[in-house]
Amino acid sequence: MTVAAQENIVRTSQSVRVGIYLALIVFALFYLLPFGIMVINSVKPLIEITEGNMIALPREWTIDPWLSAWSTAQIGVEPTGLRPYFVNSIVMALPAVAISTALGAINGYILTKWQFRGATLIFGLLLFSCFIPFQIVLIPMARVLGVLNIAGTTYGLILVHVVYGLGFSTLFFRNFYAAFPNELVRAAQIDGAGFFRIFWRIMLPSSGPILAVCCIWQFTNIWNDFLFGASFASGSAAPMTVSLNNLVNSSTGVREYNVHFAGAILAAGPTLLVYIIAGRYFVRGLMAGSVKG
């Protein structure tokens, strides 16, 4: 191959790469356009929005909409700001993620390394639970919460999300542990290691990628959930998503769109931050799970 032909191939490759990058940039800007409009309008006075000037940059920058969305001013009995409900979502999401991930890891460990009669059936039932719509479990779950006397509380929501997320977390860990060498477990058993020592010293240290996947998946689903929050929590125990809905519907007269935009960004902020910080671990975990089985 001549030098001129090689140069033509290099130029063609560079042109294709530039074209791909330009196309990706265009798609990314198109995808981020709604979020950009939300950010722009969240720092505008309401008068600029009602004038129909939603896309243009603010003539006057203000953080008052953010303060109004975050404030805890009382209207009637309950606060209208997002701050106390933001705390509720944190108190709900962190334990629910931790418990469901821990139980899913133990389930995956048992179903792959401690086989017993009926293990396949149990895994099939847990897998089936991943496809059950939210609406089907509302009445049975409400009955259970009522019997346990935790209906309308944050503890009730934690239980709901742990139970509903257990199928997903078990699926993640079971598929990850399925390709883990059984010889290591047998060698540890010969050395006298028991059930929990094997799990704690051998299985768990190698589970970093799938732990990241499970935690991010669970946190996203739990934080963004509205149906369970609206059904099983009330009043001051409501999560962030329910509070955001109440904030939008509590407006009287002129809609405060700038406050609504600020509230929506505040509600979406934690999940967005999680993906910005740990998104690469999520992708690595998915890749590891796909390669290992």
HELIX and SHEET records of a PDB file:
HELIX    1   1 VAL A    3  SER A   42  1                                  40    
HELIX    2   2 LEU A   46  THR A   50  1                                   5    
HELIX    3   3 ASP A   64  TRP A   70  1                                   7    
HELIX    4   4 ARG A   83  LYS A  113  1                                  31    
HELIX    5   5 ALA A  119  SER A  129  1                                  11    
HELIX    6   6 PHE A  134  VAL A  137  5                                   4    
HELIX    7   7 LEU A  138  LEU A  148  1                                  11    
HELIX    8   8 THR A  154  TYR A  177  1                                  24    
HELIX    9   9 ASN A  182  ILE A  190  1                                   9    
HELIX   10  10 PHE A  195  ILE A  198  1                                   4    
HELIX   11  11 PHE A  199  MET A  203  3                                   5    
HELIX   12  12 LEU A  204  SER A  206  5                                   3    
HELIX   13  13 GLY A  208  ASN A  224  1                                  17    
HELIX   14  14 LEU A  227  PHE A  232  1                                   6    
HELIX   15  15 GLY A  235  ALA A  237  5                                   3    
HELIX   16  16 MET A  240  ASN A  249  1                                  10    
HELIX   17  17 TYR A  257  LYS A  292  1                                  36    
SHEET    1   A 2 GLN A  74  ILE A  75  0                                        
SHEET    2   A 2 GLU A  78  PRO A  79 -1                                        
END                                                                             
